[in-house]
Amino acid sequence: MTKLTFLTLIVLATSISFIFLETPPKSYYHTLFTSDSFSDNSSIANHLYTLTKRPHVAGSQPNADAAAYVLSIFTSCNIPSHLTSYDVALTYPVSRSLTLKSSEKTIKFGLFQEIYDGDPYAEVANEVLPTFHAYARSGTATGPVVYANYGCVEDYATLREMGVNVSNTVVLARYGKIYRGDIVHNAHAVGAIGVLIFTDKKDYGGKKWFPDDKWMPPSGVQVGSVYDGIGDPTTPGWPSTGECERLSDEEVDEGGNVPLIPSLPISWADGDAIIRTIGGKVANVDWQGGKDSPIYRVGPGPAIANLSYEGQQVISTIQNVIAVIEGEEEPDRFVILGNHRDAWTFGAVDPNSGTASLLEIAQRLEKLQKRGWRPRRTIILCNWDAEEYGLIGSTEWVEENREMLAARVVAYLNVDCAVQAGDFRASATPQLDELIIQAAQQVQDPDNSSQTIYQSWLASGNDTTVKLGRLGGSGSDYAAFVQHIGAPAVDMSFGQVYHSMYDDFVWMKKFGDPLFHRHVAVASIWGLVALRLADDEVLPFNYLSYAYELQESAEYLEAEISDKGISLVPLYASIEKLRKAATRIKNDIKALKAKRSRASVRELNDRLIMTERAFTDRDGLSSRTWYKHLIYAPAKHDDYGSNSFPGISDAIENAKNLNSSNSWHSVQHEVWRVAQAITQASLVLSGRLT
């Protein structure tokens, strides 16, 4: 008997046993939610097909049409739903050009993505925006080309050691290690006047490519934002509603989050052509391309690149779609599921594989409600807009509703690209680790029916336990929830055509998820985690995981600064307090089961919810005040990177540069700040005044 048949029999038997009972337990409905009778891969496929018929960048009419479709599905599921609009600053390309002049010839690059024979989207391909970087600086840069690997800070240190002067050059860097905005910022910091970013075949290509294989075609270009902030750049910290206050262009520039030099994304074919013209020293082995690539040299020159870009900034209306299933017993406690809708092109992977899964969840929840289920706590389904530009839709909503969300959010559950390629992966704030693992143990692996997702996840890591990532980066819409208001959060996906014109329904149907079973599995885990958080009488949080994670991070930090005279005694002491409080609350939960009351359950759950908030500081990070979380925030030179103790890390970097007693004193101050926040968290978790 297969695992699936066994589960179906359990559901059937359980249903019969409840014929004479008024209300089945919540666990009965949770089992139903993941059963075959509730999932519908054909419906998911239809949602994805409908959402990806046309390119739908933020601020466009096709994206507004997509919002209307999402709203219609939520409404058809009898879930009260509405649109929440914001007027935000978005940029679009007006013109761009790139030429490369050598002693032998001049190359004028076309900068377009080719339409392949038989492309069913050929008629609407002209609606795809010309390849560009959102918020890129308008201007022209002319100079010799320097190859800078992935454009990391360490790569420029290597160039200095090689004697390469980057000043007044056009940098050529490849995607793959850090956020593209930081590639541009890092180049400007060392004196470059322009940046070209290419998708190296080594990282994104194969022997064959789309439409014959899953890999990026030679003309494929990864577009995206180069804005280093979060939310509308003109309204940092407050919502872009109505006639709100806005920063001037000069004030936005002074904020340091928008690039000050022009940049362009280019294909691996164009990148390869430029690489072949670069002379100078041979790059290190780990800087080289694939087997059939030319030898990568660092330059500068001798060929001269001329990069020109003109963009236009406009105030555009964006729309979040919000659906609310009100909780029966605790309507003022919110479990929020979120995914964004806007895409740079067709968006079959990013983000509408997640959107289709979110709509599948809405339809399953409607089926549960028809069977008599009502959530204990309120469930909110959110479909964000303008994520691609800088997490704008979710951030404006969080900023507008900051105080209510800070008081009421149980957790935020994010899925961006539900299905790409590879195995299941998840990142979370540590108190949710155990819950995610439990959910993964209850859902069948879509690629191997003989095991669960947890079993395949475990096998993929070649370890005895699965390792979850953390949410310090700003790669998706969880950022405002975790890093600004301090809400527990999760981000999950099944993780090559990222942000290119070829991210369409054909790619998904041929290579990503032909039977849409992966979409079904993501919806099952995502929804099951939400149901546990919405329905469990006592919230399934485990703060011992958090204490162990902090201990590990502290030990790593100690190894980094052991010879600098910095004391981590207060940090270790605060972590021990959190560990004791986490142990104590587990005992409180056991005692509660023996003698419980609604008030005592509510009080204990409040402690579990508000402990995460205690890791925030109203003043934020010293040089990045929007980020309030002292445990998790993006790395300073990589928005996609995740730093534990980001304030301490920032201070260490500054101290290493200045190497003064005051700068190292600032590191010690940041250690105290983090220790105080962890101590506050332990007090909240224990529920006892000093």
C-alpha positions in Angstrom: 0.0 0.0 0.0 1.4 3.4 -0.9 1.8 6.1 1.6 -0.7 8.2 -0.4 -3.4 5.5 -0.3 -2.8 5.0 3.5 -3.3 8.7 4.1 -6.5 8.6 2.0 -7.8 5.8 4.1 -7.0 7.7 7.3 -9.0 10.7 6.1 -11.9 8.4 5.1 -11.9 6.6 8.4 -11.6 9.8 10.4 -14.4 11.4 8.4 -16.7 8.4 9.3 -15.7 8.6 12.9 -16.8 12.3 13.1 -20.3 11.7 11.6 -21.8 11.8 15.1 -19.5 14.5 16.5 -20.1 18.2 16.2 -16.5 19.5 15.6 -13.6 17.4 14.4 -10.2 18.3 15.9 -8.0 20.7 13.9 -5.6 17.9 13.0 -8.3 16.2 11.0 -8.6 19.3 8.8 -4.8 19.5 8.5 -4.7 15.9 7.2 -7.5 16.8 4.7 -5.5 19.8 3.5 -2.6 17.7 2.3 -4.7 14.8 0.9 -5.1 14.1 -2.9 -8.7 15.0 -2.8 -7.8 18.6 -1.9 -4.9 19.2 -4.2 -5.3 20.1 -7.9 -2.2 20.3 -10.1 -4.3 21.1 -13.2 -5.8 24.1 -11.5 -2.3 25.3 -10.5 -1.1 24.9 -14.1 -4.1 27.0 -15.3 -3.3 29.7 -12.8 0.3 29.9 -13.9 -0.7 29.9 -17.6 -3.1 32.7 -17.1 -0.7 34.8 -15.0 2.2 34.5 -17.5 0.4 35.2 -20.8 2.1 38.6 -21.0 5.1 40.3 -19.4 3.9 42.1 -16.3 6.4 44.5 -14.8 5.3 46.6 -11.8 3.3 49.7 -12.8 2.1 48.2 -16.1 -1.5 47.4 -17.2 -0.7 43.7 -17.6 0.4 43.6 -14.0 -2.8 45.4 -12.9 -4.7 42.7 -14.9 -2.8 40.0 -13.0 -3.8 41.7 -9.7 -7.5 41.6 -10.9 -7.1 37.9 -11.6 -5.6 37.1 -8.2 -8.4 39.2 -6.5 -11.0 37.3 -8.5 -9.7 33.9 -7.4 -9.6 35.0 -3.7 -13.1 36.3 -4.0 -14.4 33.2 -5.7 -13.1 31.3 -2.7 -15.4 33.3 -0.5 -12.5 35.0 1.2 -13.0 38.8 1.9 -10.4 40.5 -0.3 -9.3 44.0 -1.4 -6.7 45.9 -3.2 -4.3 48.2 -1.4 -2.6 50.7 -3.7 0.6 52.9 -3.3 2.1 55.5 -5.6 5.8 54.7 -5.7 8.9 55.8 -7.7 9.8 53.3 -10.4 12.3 53.6 -13.2 12.0 52.4 -16.8 14.6 52.4 -19.7 14.5 55.1 -22.3 17.6 54.3 -24.3 20.8 52.3 -23.9 23.8 51.3 -26.0 27.1 49.5 -25.7 30.1 49.6 -28.1 33.6 48.2 -27.8 36.4 49.7 -29.8 39.7 48.0 -30.3 42.6 48.6 -32.7 41.2 46.0 -35.0 37.4 46.7 -35.0 34.4 48.3 -33.3 31.7 46.0 -31.9 28.2 47.5 -31.5 26.2 45.2 -29.3 22.5 44.7 -30.0 21.5 44.2 -26.3 18.4 42.1 -27.1 17.2 38.7 -26.2 16.5 36.5 -29.3 13.1 35.0 -30.1 13.6 31.3 -30.8 11.8 29.5 -33.6 8.3 28.4 -32.6 8.2 30.7 -29.5 4.4 30.9 -28.6 5.1 34.3 -27.0 6.7 35.9 -30.0 3.7 38.2 -30.6 4.0 39.7 -27.1 7.8 39.6 -26.9 7.9 43.3 -27.8 6.2 44.0 -24.5 9.3 42.8 -22.6 11.2 45.9 -21.5 14.6 46.4 -23.0 17.3 44.9 -20.8 18.2 47.3 -18.0 18.9 47.8 -14.3 16.1 49.4 -12.3 17.3 52.6 -10.6 20.5 52.6 -12.7 22.2 55.9 -13.0 21.6 57.7 -16.3 24.9 58.6 -18.1 27.7 57.6 -20.3 30.9 55.8 -19.3 33.9 55.4 -21.7 37.0 53.6 -20.6 39.1 50.5 -20.7 37.5 47.3 -19.4 38.7 45.6 -16.2 37.4 42.1 -15.4 36.5 41.9 -11.7 35.2 38.3 -11.3 32.0 38.5 -9.2 32.5 42.1 -8.2 32.9 41.3 -4.5 35.0 43.5 -2.1 37.6 40.7 -2.0 37.8 40.6 -5.8 38.9 44.3 -5.8 41.5 43.4 -3.1 42.8 40.7 -5.5 43.0 43.2 -8.3 45.0 45.6 -6.1 47.4 42.8 -5.3 47.8 42.2 -9.0 48.6 45.9 -9.6 45.5 46.6 -11.5 44.1 50.2 -11.1 40.3 50.2 -11.5 39.9 54.0 -11.5 38.3 55.4 -14.6 37.6 52.0 -16.1 34.4 50.1 -17.0 34.2 47.0 -14.9 33.0 43.7 -16.3 31.7 41.4 -13.6 29.6 38.3 -13.5 26.5 37.3 -11.6 26.6 34.6 -9.1 27.9 35.6 -5.7 26.4 38.8 -4.5 23.5 41.1 -5.2 23.8 43.1 -8.5 23.3 46.4 -6.8 26.3 45.7 -4.6 28.4 44.8 -7.7 27.8 48.3 -8.9 28.3 50.0 -5.5 31.6 48.1 -4.9 32.9 49.1 -8.4 32.1 52.8 -7.7 33.9 52.6 -4.3 37.1 51.7 -6.1 36.8 54.4 -8.8 35.1 52.7 -11.7 33.0 54.8 -13.9 30.6 52.2 -15.3 29.7 48.5 -14.8 28.6 45.7 -17.2 27.2 42.5 -15.5 27.0 39.3 -17.5 25.6 35.9 -16.9 28.6 33.6 -17.4 28.0 30.4 -19.2 30.0 28.6 -16.5 27.3 29.5 -14.0 24.1 29.7 -16.1 24.8 27.8 -19.4 25.1 24.3 -20.6 25.9 22.3 -23.8 22.3 22.9 -24.9 20.0 25.7 -23.8 16.3 26.7 -23.9 14.1 25.7 -25.7 16.1 22.4 -26.0 17.3 22.4 -22.4 16.8 24.3 -19.2 19.8 26.5 -19.4 20.0 30.2 -20.2 20.4 30.8 -24.0 23.5 32.8 -25.2 21.4 36.0 -25.6 19.6 35.6 -22.3 20.0 38.5 -19.9 19.3 38.7 -16.2 17.7 42.1 -15.6 16.9 43.4 -12.1 17.2 46.2 -9.6 20.5 47.8 -8.5 18.8 49.7 -5.6 20.4 48.8 -2.3 17.5 49.9 -0.1 14.1 48.4 0.7 10.8 50.1 -0.2 10.2 53.2 -2.2 13.5 55.1 -2.4 11.6 58.4 -2.0 9.8 57.4 1.2 12.2 55.6 3.4 10.5 54.5 6.6 7.0 55.8 5.8 4.3 54.6 3.3 3.9 56.0 -0.2 0.3 57.0 0.2 -1.5 59.9 -1.3 0.2 63.3 -1.1 2.9 62.0 1.2 6.3 63.5 1.9 9.0 62.5 -0.6 12.7 62.9 -0.7 14.1 64.9 -3.6 16.4 63.2 -6.2 19.4 64.8 -4.5 18.3 63.5 -1.0 17.9 60.0 -2.5 21.4 60.2 -3.9 22.8 61.3 -0.6 21.1 58.3 1.1 23.7 56.1 -0.6 21.3 53.4 -1.8 21.1 54.2 -5.5 24.1 53.8 -7.8 26.1 56.9 -8.8 27.6 55.3 -12.0 25.7 53.8 -15.0 25.4 50.0 -15.5 23.9 47.5 -17.9 23.2 43.8 -17.7 24.4 41.8 -20.7 24.2 38.2 -22.0 26.9 35.6 -21.7 27.4 35.8 -25.4 28.2 39.5 -25.1 30.3 39.0 -22.0 32.3 36.3 -23.8 32.9 38.7 -26.7 34.2 41.4 -24.3 36.4 38.9 -22.4 38.2 38.0 -25.6 39.3 41.6 -26.0 40.8 42.0 -22.5 44.5 41.8 -22.1 46.8 42.1 -19.1 47.5 39.5 -16.5 45.8 36.1 -16.6 43.1 35.9 -13.9 43.3 33.4 -11.1 42.0 29.9 -11.7 38.8 30.5 -9.7 38.1 33.6 -11.8 38.1 31.6 -15.1 35.2 30.5 -17.2 34.1 27.1 -18.3 35.9 24.5 -20.4 35.1 26.1 -23.8 35.7 29.7 -22.6 38.7 31.8 -23.6 41.4 32.6 -21.1 40.0 35.3 -18.7 42.4 38.2 -18.2 41.9 41.2 -15.9 43.0 44.1 -18.1 42.6 47.1 -18.1 41.8 47.2 -21.8 43.2 47.6 -24.3 39.8 47.7 -25.9 37.6 50.7 -24.9 34.0 50.3 -23.9 31.4 53.0 -24.3 28.3 52.3 -22.1 25.3 54.7 -22.3 22.1 54.4 -20.4 19.1 56.8 -20.0 16.3 55.9 -17.6 13.1 57.7 -16.6 11.7 57.8 -13.1 7.9 58.0 -12.7 5.4 57.8 -9.9 3.5 54.6 -10.6 0.5 53.0 -8.9 1.1 49.5 -7.6 -1.4 47.2 -6.1 -1.2 44.6 -3.3 -4.0 42.0 -3.1 -5.0 41.2 0.5 -7.4 38.4 1.5 -8.4 37.8 5.1 -9.9 34.7 6.8 -10.8 36.0 10.2 -9.9 33.8 13.2 -12.7 32.4 15.3 -11.1 32.6 18.7 -8.2 35.0 18.3 -9.0 37.3 15.4 -6.4 39.8 16.5 -3.5 37.3 15.9 -2.3 37.2 12.3 -0.6 34.4 10.3 0.4 36.0 7.0 1.3 34.2 3.8 2.9 36.3 1.1 4.2 36.1 -2.5 4.8 38.8 -5.0 3.1 39.0 -8.5 5.2 41.5 -10.6 7.8 40.1 -12.9 10.5 41.5 -15.1 9.2 39.4 -18.0 6.7 36.5 -18.0 7.6 35.3 -14.5 6.8 31.6 -14.7 9.4 30.8 -12.1 9.9 34.2 -10.5 7.4 34.8 -9.0 4.3 33.3 -10.4 5.1 29.7 -9.5 4.7 31.0 -6.0 1.5 33.0 -6.9 -0.1 29.9 -8.4 0.7 28.0 -5.2 -0.8 30.7 -3.1 -4.0 30.5 -5.2 -4.0 26.8 -4.7 -3.8 27.3 -0.9 -6.8 29.7 -1.1 -8.8 27.1 -2.9 -7.9 24.4 -0.4 -8.8 26.7 2.5 -12.2 27.2 0.9 -12.8 23.5 0.7 -11.8 23.2 4.4 -14.3 25.9 5.3 -17.1 24.0 3.5 -16.2 21.1 5.7 -16.7 23.2 8.8 -13.2 24.4 9.6 -12.6 27.8 11.0 -9.1 29.0 11.9 -8.4 29.8 15.5 -6.3 32.8 14.5 -6.7 35.1 11.4 -5.0 34.0 8.2 -4.0 36.7 5.7 -3.0 35.9 2.1 -0.9 38.7 0.5 0.0 39.1 -3.1 2.6 41.8 -3.3 3.5 44.2 -6.1 6.8 45.8 -7.1 9.0 43.3 -5.2 11.5 43.2 -8.1 12.3 46.9 -7.8 13.2 46.6 -4.1 10.5 44.7 -2.1 8.3 47.8 -2.4 4.8 46.5 -2.1 5.4 44.5 1.1 7.6 47.2 2.6 5.0 50.0 2.1 2.3 47.8 3.6 4.4 47.0 6.6 5.4 50.6 7.1 1.7 51.7 6.8 0.5 49.1 9.3 3.7 48.9 11.4 2.2 49.3 14.9 -0.7 46.9 14.3 1.5 44.3 12.7 4.1 44.6 15.4 1.4 43.9 18.0 -0.5 41.1 16.2 1.7 39.1 13.7 2.3 35.5 14.8 4.5 34.8 11.8 5.1 35.7 8.1 5.4 32.8 5.6 7.0 33.7 2.3 7.3 31.9 -1.0 8.8 33.8 -4.0 10.0 31.3 -6.6 8.1 28.2 -5.5 9.7 26.0 -8.3 13.0 26.5 -9.9 15.4 23.5 -10.1 16.9 21.4 -7.4 15.8 20.2 -4.0 13.5 21.7 -1.4 15.1 24.4 0.7 13.9 26.6 3.5 15.2 29.5 5.5 13.6 30.7 8.8 14.1 32.5 12.1 15.3 29.6 14.3 12.2 29.1 16.5 10.4 27.8 13.4 12.9 25.2 12.4 11.2 22.3 14.1 7.8 23.2 12.7 9.1 23.3 9.1 10.8 19.9 9.5 7.6 18.4 10.9 5.6 19.8 7.9 8.2 18.4 5.5 7.8 15.0 7.1 4.1 15.0 6.3 4.3 15.8 2.6 5.3 13.3 -0.1 8.3 14.1 -2.3 6.9 15.1 -5.7 9.9 13.5 -7.4 10.0 10.2 -5.4 6.7 8.8 -4.1 8.5 6.4 -1.8 9.7 9.1 0.6 8.8 12.4 2.1 10.2 15.8 1.3 12.1 15.7 4.6 13.8 12.4 3.6 14.9 13.8 0.2 15.9 17.1 1.8 18.0 15.1 4.3 19.6 13.0 1.6 20.5 16.1 -0.5 22.6 17.5 2.3 24.6 14.3 3.0 24.2 14.9 6.8 22.3 13.5 9.7 20.2 16.6 10.0 18.8 19.2 7.6 20.3 22.7 7.7 17.9 25.6 7.3 19.1 29.0 6.1 18.6 32.3 7.9 16.7 35.4 6.9 19.4 38.1 7.2 19.5 38.8 3.4 16.9 41.0 1.7 16.3 38.7 -1.2 12.5 38.7 -0.9 9.4 40.0 0.9 10.2 38.5 4.4 12.7 41.4 4.9 10.3 44.0 6.2 8.7 41.5 8.6 11.9 40.1 10.1 14.3 43.0 9.8 12.0 46.0 10.4 9.3 44.8 12.9 10.8 41.6 14.2 8.3 39.0 13.2 9.1 35.2 13.0 9.3 34.2 9.4 9.9 31.5 6.8 11.0 31.5 3.2 10.8 28.3 1.1 11.1 26.9 -2.5 12.1 24.1 -4.7 15.5 25.4 -5.9 18.1 28.9 -14.9 16.3 31.3 -16.6 16.1 33.8 -13.7 14.9 37.2 -14.7 15.3 36.6 -18.4 12.7 36.7 -21.3 12.8 32.9 -21.2 11.2 32.6 -17.8 7.8 31.6 -19.3 5.2 28.9 -19.1 6.9 26.8 -21.8 10.1 26.6 -19.7 8.1 25.5 -16.6 6.0 22.9 -18.5 9.1 21.4 -20.2 11.8 21.6 -17.5 10.7 23.1 -14.2 7.7 21.1 -13.2 6.0 19.3 -16.1 3.2 17.7 -14.0 3.0 20.6 -11.5 3.6 18.1 -8.7 6.2 20.4 -7.2 3.8 23.3 -7.1 1.3 21.0 -5.2 4.1 20.0 -2.7 5.1 23.6 -2.0 1.4 24.5 -1.4 1.1 21.6 0.9 4.1 22.5 3.1 3.4 26.2 3.0 -0.3 25.7 3.9 0.4 23.1 6.6 2.9 25.4 8.4 0.2 28.2 8.2 -2.5 25.9 9.6 -0.3 24.8 12.5 0.4 28.4 13.4 -3.2 29.4 12.9 -4.8 26.4 14.7 -2.5 25.0 17.4 -3.7 26.1 20.8 -0.1 26.6 21.9 2.1 28.1 19.2 4.7 25.5 17.9 7.8 27.7 18.6 11.0 26.3 19.9 13.4 29.0 21.2 16.1 26.5 22.2 16.9 26.4 18.5 17.4 30.1 18.6 19.7 29.9 21.6 21.9 27.2 20.0 22.1 29.2 16.8 23.2 32.4 18.7 25.8 30.3 20.6 27.2 29.1 17.3 27.3 32.6 15.8 29.0 33.9 18.9 31.7 31.3 18.7 32.3 32.1 15.0 32.5 35.8 16.0 35.0 35.1 18.8 37.3 33.3 16.3 37.2 36.4 14.1 38.2 38.9 16.7 40.0 36.8 19.4 43.1 39.0 19.2 41.4 42.4 19.3 40.7 42.8 23.0 36.9 42.6 22.5 35.1 40.8 25.4 32.2 38.6 24.4 31.4 37.7 28.0 28.2 39.8 28.0 27.0 38.2 24.7 27.6 34.6 26.0 25.9 35.5 29.3 22.8 36.8 27.5 22.6 33.7 25.3 22.7 31.5 28.4 19.8 33.5 29.8 17.8 32.9 26.6 18.6 29.2 26.8 17.3 29.0 30.3 14.2 30.9 29.4 13.6 28.6 26.4 13.9 25.6 28.6 11.6 27.1 31.2 8.8 27.9 28.7 8.9 24.3 27.5 8.2 23.3 31.1 5.5 26.0 31.3 3.8 24.4 28.2 3.8 21.0 29.8 2.3 22.4 33.0 -0.3 24.2 30.9 -1.6 21.0 29.4 -2.4 19.7 32.9 -4.2 22.9 34.0 -5.1 25.3 31.3 -7.3 28.3 30.9 -7.9 30.6 27.9 -6.1 33.4 29.7 -3.0 31.4 30.5 -2.8 30.0 27.0 -3.1 33.5 25.6 -0.4 34.9 27.9 2.1 32.1 27.1 1.5 32.5 23.3 2.1 36.3 23.7 5.4 35.6 25.2 6.3 33.3 22.3 5.2 35.9 19.7 6.8 38.9 21.3 10.2 37.4 22.0 11.2 37.9 18.4 10.3 41.5 18.6 12.7 41.9 21.5 15.6 41.3 19.2 14.9 44.6 17.5 16.1 48.1 18.6 14.1 51.2 17.8 17.4 53.0 16.7 18.3 50.3 14.2 21.7 49.5 13.0 24.2 52.4 13.5 24.7 53.1 9.8 21.5 51.5 8.4 18.7 52.7 10.7 15.8 51.1 8.7 17.1 47.7 9.8 15.9 47.2 13.4 16.8 43.6 14.0 20.2 43.2 15.8 20.5 39.5 15.0 19.7 39.3 11.3 20.2 41.8 8.5 21.9 41.9 5.1 25.6 41.9 4.8 26.8 45.5 4.2 28.3 44.7 0.8 25.8 42.1 -0.3 22.1 42.5 0.1 21.5 38.9 -0.6 24.0 37.8 2.0 22.9 37.1 5.6 24.8 38.4 8.6 24.4 37.3 12.2 25.0 40.2 14.5 25.1 42.7 11.6 25.8 45.8 13.8 28.9 44.0 15.2 30.0 43.0 11.7 29.6 46.6 10.4 31.6 47.9 13.4 34.4 45.3 12.9 34.7 46.2 9.2 35.0 49.9 10.1 37.5 49.1 12.9 39.7 47.0 10.6 39.8 49.9 8.2 40.5 52.6 10.8 42.4 50.5 13.3 41.9 53.1 16.0 41.0 52.7 19.7 37.7 54.5 19.2 36.7 52.2 16.3 37.4 49.1 18.3 35.5 50.6 21.3 32.5 50.9 18.9 32.8 47.2 18.3 32.5 46.6 22.0 29.5 48.9 22.2 27.8 46.9 19.5 28.4 43.7 21.5 26.7 45.3 24.5 23.8 46.3 22.3 23.2 42.8 21.0 23.6 41.3 24.5 21.0 43.7 25.9 18.6 42.8 23.1 19.0 39.0 23.8 18.6 39.7 27.5 15.3 41.5 26.8 14.2 38.6 24.6 14.9 36.2 27.5 12.8 38.3 29.9 9.9 38.4 27.5 10.1 34.7 27.0 10.2 34.0 30.7 7.3 36.4 31.4 8.8 37.6 34.6 9.8 41.1 35.7 13.2 41.6 37.3 
